[in-house]
Amino acid sequence: MAEAFHTILAALNSWRAENGVPRLDQLRYVSADQWNRVYLPFAREYLDRAQLMRVTAFQAYQSYLSITEPFEVTHRAEPITSTLYRSMRRWAETHAATARRVPRPWRP
């Protein structure tokens, strides 16, 4: 997952640099327990409907994203990083207003 997130960030920052938008920093990782017990309860009341729907949808993947010991490899697949990079660039091109957004600290 770390490699996938790094690839996504690199692609988005590449697009942002070409479009005069400040680069994004790597987000810090939090454990599922930290997210569920600390961050999510406080953030819920401030999330808009669309954000809340996304957070709820991603909860289905939380157990996979929380694995710290990788599964044993049973079948090697071709790397997807180049496809992921191109996909992220395409997303930024088609969602330019969102891709240009500059994060700001959350304040309740």
HUVEN-V306660 format. One record per residue. RES is the residue in three letters. NEAR is the number of other C-alpha atoms within 12 Angstrom. D_LAST is the distance of its C-alpha to the last C-alpha in Angstrom with 1 decimal. Layout:
# HUVEN-V306660
res;near;d_last
RES;NEAR;D_LAST
RES;NEAR;D_LAST
This chain:
# HUVEN-V306660
res;near;d_last
MET;18;30.1
ALA;18;29.5
GLU;15;32.2
ALA;20;30.8
PHE;21;27.3
HIS;22;29.1
THR;25;31.3
ILE;32;28.5
LEU;29;26.6
ALA;26;30.0
ALA;30;30.8
LEU;36;27.6
ASN;28;27.9
SER;26;31.5
TRP;30;30.7
ARG;27;28.0
ALA;19;30.5
GLU;18;33.1
ASN;19;30.9
GLY;15;29.7
VAL;21;26.1
PRO;18;24.6
ARG;22;25.0
LEU;23;22.3
ASP;16;22.1
GLN;16;22.7
LEU;12;19.7
ARG;10;20.0
TYR;14;21.0
VAL;16;19.6
SER;18;21.9
ALA;21;21.7
ASP;15;21.3
GLN;14;18.2
TRP;20;16.7
ASN;18;17.6
ARG;14;17.1
VAL;14;14.0
TYR;20;11.9
LEU;22;12.7
PRO;16;12.2
PHE;16;8.5
ALA;19;8.1
ARG;22;10.7
GLU;14;9.1
TYR;16;7.2
LEU;20;10.5
ASP;12;13.2
ARG;12;16.7
ALA;12;18.1
GLN;16;15.6
LEU;18;15.8
MET;14;19.6
ARG;15;19.7
VAL;22;17.9
THR;17;20.3
ALA;12;23.2
PHE;15;22.7
GLN;18;22.7
ALA;13;26.5
TYR;15;26.9
GLN;18;24.8
SER;13;28.0
TYR;15;29.8
LEU;20;27.0
SER;20;26.9
ILE;14;30.6
THR;12;31.5
GLU;10;35.3
PRO;12;36.6
PHE;9;38.9
GLU;7;42.6
VAL;8;43.6
THR;7;46.1
HIS;7;46.4
ARG;8;45.4
ALA;8;43.9
GLU;8;43.9
PRO;12;40.8
ILE;16;38.3
THR;22;36.5
SER;18;38.4
THR;16;37.7
LEU;22;34.0
TYR;26;33.9
ARG;21;35.7
SER;23;33.6
MET;29;30.4
ARG;28;32.1
ARG;19;33.3
TRP;20;29.8
ALA;28;28.5
GLU;21;31.6
THR;14;31.0
HIS;17;27.2
ALA;20;27.2
ALA;14;24.3
THR;15;22.0
ALA;31;23.8
ARG;25;23.3
ARG;19;19.5
VAL;16;18.1
PRO;15;15.1
ARG;8;12.3
PRO;6;9.9
TRP;10;6.6
ARG;9;3.8
PRO;10;0.0
